[in-house]
Amino acid sequence: MTTKATTRQAGFKRRALVLSTGLSFMFGALATGNALAQANSRNVPPAEWNKIVEAAKKEGKVVLYATMAPPVHDRIVAGFNAANPGIKMELVRVVGAAMTTKFEQERLAPNVEGGDAMITADVRWAMNIQKQGLLKTPVGPNAGAWPESYMKNGQIVFLGINPWVLNYNTNLVKTPINSYQDMVRPELAGKIGSTALVAEVVTIWFKWLDDTYPGYLEQMAKLNVKMYPSSVGATAATASGEIHANMFSVIPIDNALHAQKAPLRTVIPNPVYGFSYGGAIVGWAKNPNAALVAMDFLMSVRGQQALVGNQEAASPLPNVPGSLDTTKYKMQLLDWEKATPESLKVFEAKWNKLFGTR
């Protein structure tokens, strides 16, 4: 017999499937298709900024590769296009290491029109190409006022503070899950999901979990945790009832399903590990002026509103409507200098032994 709850659950599963498929200048004359030559400051006089904006309008568009949740992307595109008539933002969602591969292919093929800028969770690659002089310095009225503590080497912008969260299906889990320890209850064996090591930040999160709760990964392995190729997929599977709980997500992904009235509860654990997406402009951008305008928008209050949504993330700027209050939690932020490739390689070997290779 088909019940209303079963029909509703099937509906969530279909909608979740759809969801899961679907970031100085030296002042001088502008050359066609090129941004102003770089200098040492993110501040520009209004007249020079106006030149950049006019050049961006001649370019007509900016192509942004981003790896955030689809609803955040929608807000960014809508906000930018409304604030910048004459410049169209084309945002392409690229997850994990695929973004690095895509950018590298485009860099080596100068006649190919591709991404101008990025919003990436894997900041390491941006740091590496910055060392090679392959990024552009963001400039503009908002870039000049951006907090220095949320910049990396003057060219990579840390766009907000995002806690990693867990979630569970409230139809299937009757005893609330409030912490990572609650996720490894014996009755949840075979019913838990997470994200595989599809990106370096996922590896870093798993290592934090292992360092914070010694022996935790071994407990996970005994409970046969199912690994998904993305946090979107793992959260969608939780909402649909494929699994009962998911230990790795971000609030915007969850909120998309909350909006559909999915039986999903989001939990910010305490302590919580957090990260910042990195925004950067590639040196081979085909629309460099439009990329400058786009990055400056992301660093504005209006752009930050699009990023934080309704308490989905915290902004580095004060008084941004909707910004998450992270002072309620004991939060540790990812430090890229401490998360060395060598230490992660050793940890990956341990993870693969417990859960199988990627």
Helices and strands as residue ranges (DSSP letters): H 4-21, H 46-59, E 61-66, H 70-83, E 88-93, H 97-107, E 117-120, H 123-131, E 135-136, H 141-145, G 148-150, E 151-152, E 156-158, E 162-163, E 165-169, G 181-184, G 186-188, E 192-195, H 200-212, H 216-222, E 226-228, H 231-240, E 245-249, H 251-258, E 264-267, E 272-275, E 278-282, H 288-298, H 301-308, G 326-328, E 331-333, H 341-355
